[in-house]
Amino acid sequence: MRAAIGAIAEKGAAAVRMSDIAARAGMSTGHILYHFGKKDRLLLEVLAWSEADLGTRFQQAADEAASPAEKLAMFVRFYLPRHPGDDRYALWTQVLAQHHDDAGRQLLTALSDAWEERLEAILLEGRVLGQFADVDPSEFVIRAVAMLNGLSGDVMFGRPRWQHASAHAFALAALERELRPAGHDDLRPIEGL
């Protein structure tokens, strides 16, 4: 799976061949074809593996967090790409650019839903503890994920505005403003802006 992510990030999904992935993995092309059948299926399986790994790492970090606010900061850090060449986001971009059958669309929906469910759980925990405003969970998650996806595209594209400012800090400040309970008007400065 790691070999496939590296090959896809380097060559792109359209140009990568099963033999490229096999060579990186130290396996035969036939062995990879036996397990995955065709390249489109391999890309989906690699994405699912990558997201499961990232989700596990996020959950481990969130379990050690001291507060919902800390979990929210971790969520933003894990969700957004780290830099324009982020392999995981390059894989998402390549997979989303393909046409998918019903099974592929269901898998992509499940991967996206898992991140939305994590964010909603953080929101609900913060509301119960009185640390977050009483916002509509479904609407908040839709807005938050749309913003994060847009910022992800900006980071992956290498928009100059993020060379001297942090997309992570920008996103977190925006989410915190929306979640700030009434009567808490202190604004955090946005790093680099």
Backbone torsions as a table, in degrees:
resi	resn	phi	psi	omega
1	MET	NA	-44.1	179.0
2	ARG	-63.2	-39.2	178.5
3	ALA	-62.2	-39.7	179.8
4	ALA	-66.5	-42.7	179.4
5	ILE	-60.5	-44.9	179.9
6	GLY	-63.5	-43.5	-179.9
7	ALA	-66.5	-40.2	179.5
8	ILE	-66.9	-43.2	179.6
9	ALA	-63.0	-37.0	-177.8
10	GLU	-75.1	-44.8	-172.0
11	LYS	-105.7	-17.8	-173.8
12	GLY	87.2	152.2	-175.6
13	ALA	-64.5	-36.3	-177.6
14	ALA	-68.7	-36.5	-174.5
15	ALA	-91.1	-23.7	-176.5
16	VAL	-68.0	140.5	178.0
17	ARG	-111.4	156.7	178.0
18	MET	-58.5	-33.6	179.2
19	SER	-67.0	-31.9	175.9
20	ASP	-63.3	-45.0	-179.7
21	ILE	-67.0	-43.5	179.9
22	ALA	-60.6	-42.9	-179.8
23	ALA	-62.7	-42.8	178.9
24	ARG	-65.0	-34.7	-176.9
25	ALA	-85.7	-8.8	-178.1
26	GLY	71.0	34.4	-178.5
27	MET	-127.7	170.7	175.1
28	SER	-85.0	152.8	176.6
29	THR	-60.4	-39.0	179.4
30	GLY	-60.5	-37.3	179.1
31	HIS	-63.9	-42.9	179.5
32	ILE	-68.2	-42.2	178.2
33	LEU	-63.1	-36.4	178.9
34	TYR	-60.4	-42.5	-176.3
35	HIS	-80.5	-32.5	-172.5
36	PHE	-116.7	-16.9	177.4
37	GLY	80.3	-68.2	-179.1
38	LYS	-139.2	164.3	-173.3
39	LYS	-61.6	-41.2	-179.1
40	ASP	-57.7	-41.6	179.8
41	ARG	-67.8	-39.6	178.3
42	LEU	-60.3	-43.9	-179.5
43	LEU	-60.8	-43.5	177.8
44	LEU	-63.3	-42.7	-179.4
45	GLU	-66.6	-38.6	178.1
46	VAL	-65.5	-42.3	178.1
47	LEU	-62.3	-44.7	179.2
48	ALA	-61.2	-42.2	178.2
49	TRP	-63.1	-45.5	-179.7
50	SER	-61.6	-43.7	-179.7
51	GLU	-68.6	-36.2	177.0
52	ALA	-64.4	-41.8	177.8
53	ASP	-62.9	-47.3	-179.7
54	LEU	-64.5	-41.5	178.3
55	GLY	-61.4	-39.7	177.7
56	THR	-65.2	-44.5	179.3
57	ARG	-64.4	-39.2	177.4
58	PHE	-62.4	-46.7	-177.0
59	GLN	-62.9	-39.4	177.4
60	GLN	-61.7	-43.2	179.0
61	ALA	-67.4	-42.6	-179.1
62	ALA	-64.3	-35.8	179.2
63	ASP	-63.5	-24.3	179.6
64	GLU	-95.4	-4.2	-177.9
65	ALA	-69.3	147.4	-176.9
66	ALA	-84.5	-19.3	-174.9
67	SER	-156.6	163.7	174.3
68	PRO	-59.8	-34.9	178.3
69	ALA	-62.4	-39.8	177.5
70	GLU	-67.4	-38.4	177.1
71	LYS	-64.3	-39.0	178.1
72	LEU	-62.2	-43.2	177.8
73	ALA	-61.5	-40.9	177.9
74	MET	-65.7	-40.5	179.3
75	PHE	-57.5	-48.6	-179.3
76	VAL	-60.9	-44.2	-179.1
77	ARG	-62.5	-41.7	-179.5
78	PHE	-75.0	-30.8	-174.9
79	TYR	-75.9	-45.9	-175.1
80	LEU	-77.9	149.5	174.7
81	PRO	-65.5	150.3	-178.8
82	ARG	-78.7	-28.9	-175.7
83	HIS	-165.0	169.1	-177.3
84	PRO	-57.3	-26.5	-179.2
85	GLY	-98.8	18.2	-177.7
86	ASP	-54.5	116.3	-175.4
87	ASP	-58.5	-41.2	-177.7
88	ARG	-63.9	-42.8	178.7
89	TYR	-72.0	-33.1	174.9
90	ALA	-61.2	-39.6	178.1
91	LEU	-64.8	-46.0	176.8
92	TRP	-55.4	-47.0	-178.3
93	THR	-59.2	-45.2	-179.0
94	GLN	-65.7	-42.5	-177.9
95	VAL	-68.5	-41.9	-179.1
96	LEU	-66.5	-23.5	-179.7
97	ALA	-76.6	-11.1	-178.5
98	GLN	-90.4	160.5	172.5
99	HIS	-86.0	134.7	-176.8
100	HIS	-122.5	147.6	173.3
101	ASP	-78.3	-178.8	-177.9
102	ASP	-58.4	-41.4	-179.3
103	ALA	-63.8	-40.6	178.2
104	GLY	-65.1	-43.0	178.6
105	ARG	-64.5	-38.5	178.1
106	GLN	-64.2	-40.1	178.8
107	LEU	-65.2	-45.6	179.2
108	LEU	-62.9	-39.4	177.4
109	THR	-63.7	-43.0	179.6
110	ALA	-63.4	-39.1	178.9
111	LEU	-64.9	-43.0	178.6
112	SER	-67.4	-43.0	179.6
113	ASP	-59.6	-35.5	-179.0
114	ALA	-61.4	-41.1	178.4
115	TRP	-68.2	-39.4	178.8
116	GLU	-64.3	-39.3	178.8
117	GLU	-65.7	-38.2	177.0
118	ARG	-61.8	-44.9	-179.5
119	LEU	-65.0	-42.8	179.2
120	GLU	-62.7	-38.4	178.5
121	ALA	-63.4	-39.7	177.4
122	ILE	-63.9	-45.3	179.3
123	LEU	-58.9	-48.3	-177.6
124	LEU	-64.8	-39.4	177.2
125	GLU	-62.4	-44.2	179.8
126	GLY	-64.9	-36.0	177.6
127	ARG	-66.7	-44.6	-179.4
128	VAL	-59.6	-38.2	-178.8
129	LEU	-83.7	-0.5	180.0
130	GLY	74.1	15.3	-179.0
131	GLN	-92.0	-18.5	179.1
132	PHE	-121.9	151.5	177.6
133	ALA	-65.4	161.0	-179.9
134	ASP	-86.1	75.8	178.8
135	VAL	-97.2	158.1	177.3
136	ASP	-67.1	118.6	-175.3
137	PRO	-58.6	-46.0	-177.7
138	SER	-62.8	-46.3	-179.5
139	GLU	-66.9	-41.2	178.6
140	PHE	-59.8	-47.0	-178.3
141	VAL	-62.0	-42.6	178.8
142	ILE	-60.3	-48.0	179.7
143	ARG	-62.9	-45.5	-176.9
144	ALA	-63.0	-46.9	-178.1
145	VAL	-67.2	-38.4	177.0
146	ALA	-61.0	-44.2	178.2
147	MET	-63.2	-46.6	-178.8
148	LEU	-63.2	-38.9	177.6
149	ASN	-65.2	-40.6	176.8
150	GLY	-63.5	-44.3	177.1
151	LEU	-64.1	-36.4	177.9
152	SER	-60.2	-44.1	177.1
153	GLY	-60.9	-42.3	177.7
154	ASP	-59.9	-46.4	-178.8
155	VAL	-64.4	-46.1	-179.0
156	MET	-64.7	-35.4	178.5
157	PHE	-71.5	-23.5	-178.7
158	GLY	82.6	34.2	179.0
159	ARG	-54.0	131.4	-177.3
160	PRO	-57.2	-28.7	-177.4
161	ARG	-59.9	-23.3	-177.8
162	TRP	-96.9	7.1	175.1
163	GLN	-75.4	-31.1	-177.7
164	HIS	-117.2	3.4	178.5
165	ALA	-134.8	157.4	-178.7
166	SER	-97.7	119.1	174.8
167	ALA	-62.3	-33.7	178.7
168	HIS	-62.8	-48.5	-179.1
169	ALA	-65.2	-39.0	178.9
170	PHE	-61.2	-49.1	-178.8
171	ALA	-63.6	-45.1	-178.8
172	LEU	-63.3	-41.8	179.1
173	ALA	-62.7	-40.3	179.3
174	ALA	-64.5	-43.7	179.7
175	LEU	-67.2	-41.6	179.2
176	GLU	-63.7	-37.8	177.6
177	ARG	-60.6	-42.3	-179.0
178	GLU	-70.4	-30.5	-176.3
179	LEU	-92.9	-4.2	-177.8
180	ARG	-64.2	124.0	178.2
181	PRO	-63.2	153.1	178.0
182	ALA	-55.5	139.1	179.3
183	GLY	90.7	-3.9	176.8
184	HIS	-110.3	83.6	-173.6
185	ASP	-94.5	5.0	-180.0
186	ASP	-69.9	126.9	-179.4
187	LEU	-101.8	132.2	174.4
188	ARG	-80.1	139.5	175.2
189	PRO	-69.2	145.6	178.8
190	ILE	-90.4	120.6	-176.6
191	GLU	-54.5	123.5	173.3
192	GLY	83.3	-5.8	-179.5
193	LEU	-108.2	NA	NA
